């Protein structure tokens, strides 16, 4: 299993730090030349590999950590996304619901990435919190996952655990997924809730 993060702003870098802490290799890419962010990647750790978008999209599991408005540009990079799992880390705050056809933003993204299995996750925490070590006083920071594909949610849950987080599955994108999505100018009820789970 190999991994990629598309988008290397604050959120992409916070995710990269989680991989670096766990010693798991991940490709990072933007639409820019990898040399333009190679020093930032190197500063995070040797497991963070700068790549072109085409190279990064060979990964099995892809974190989509770009602005919501940029998702279609990434989706066009491959003719089909069959066999890949997309983790939607975007937030469509400020995007009018009618522009999304009244659907949750993650449903719109799922339609753009033809053939992929989509999991909404890792998006309810701001970058400054996601950036921190998820091990807290014997507990682990919670990440919420929502998907219409239970196997994909389980697979991403295993990855979340390997990165040190405690995953909680919320169910489908149109039910539990709405708790971690922006709708127009309002936030889902679980957005920004920083929870720690003690087993």
Secondary structure, DSSP 4 states (H G I P E B T S, - for coil): --EEEE--SHHHHHHHHHHHHHT--EEEE-SS-GGGTHHHHHHH-TTEEE--HHHHTTSSEEEE-S-GGGHHHHHTTSS--TT-EEEE----TT--GGGGTTS-HHHHHHHHSTT-EEEEES-SS-HHHHTS-SEETTEEEEEEEEES-HHHHHHHHHHHHHTT-EEEE---TTTGGGGGS-BTTB--TTTT---EE--
